[in-house]
């Protein structure tokens, strides 16, 4: 049992194995099925996951931070609430990482500045936003995921929304590929795709210079899951003075950051830390920015 459990919970669900498989066997779905059995029937899963599950159940985020803090990032940002902007073309879904993680908040604020500068017609759910449950599904807590997905899909549909902007690759993949079974029939637009279009159309002008060496890491949920590779690179190449450098493994052969498949909420042995291996791989290129 211990050996099998260790293998099941070690998977980061990056789909690199599926990409490499010569006969196109799908492994990740099988791993998720095994996790569902261990969580929902056998009650046999790593103890540290209890905190993440309880956080999602009680505060609608894996950290367990008070749901009242979800919109703290928006203070002074002039991000309109979708309930006050009925004619908005897009809903900008922020997600838990963009709402609660300190670096995630900066990314959210940067995206909102771009939307405002370009005059994009959008709104956010604000205090009405909840977690989409991606982490729960990947960790095998299917009942929790379905409960969260049904509630969020109903909230979004109640606003008559047709298009959703998503800055988080995990949220993007979940909305695009999981939510149709819960009535989520929306057009899902990755932030990178929209920003590239805004730059191409001249609605965002690159007037400054950024004389730095930048290494771009491909998110597995952007890349292998949804074939989004070029848009982020095209945006970077549009910046004056920038040098874009590829890590040793990139695009469909890119190394995972190690946080996928719910691994962000699990402890790792010191000699198995995928995030350290990926960071070292990027640092080999002597970047100023990753």
Secondary structure, DSSP 8 states (H G I E B T S, - for coil): -HHHHHHHHH-----HHHHH-TT----HHHHHHHHHIIIIIS--S-TTHHHHHHHHHHHSSTT---GGGTTGGGTTS---BGGG-TT-SEEEE-HHHHHHSHHHHHHHHHHHHHHHHHT--EEB-GGG-----HHHHHTT-HHHHHHHHHHHHHHHHHTT--EEEE-SHHHHHHHHHTGGGGT---EEEEHHHHHHHHHHTTSS---SB---EEEE---TTTTTTT---HHHHHHHHTSBT-EEEE-SS-GGG----S-TTTGGGS---GGG-HHHHHHHHHHTT--SB-
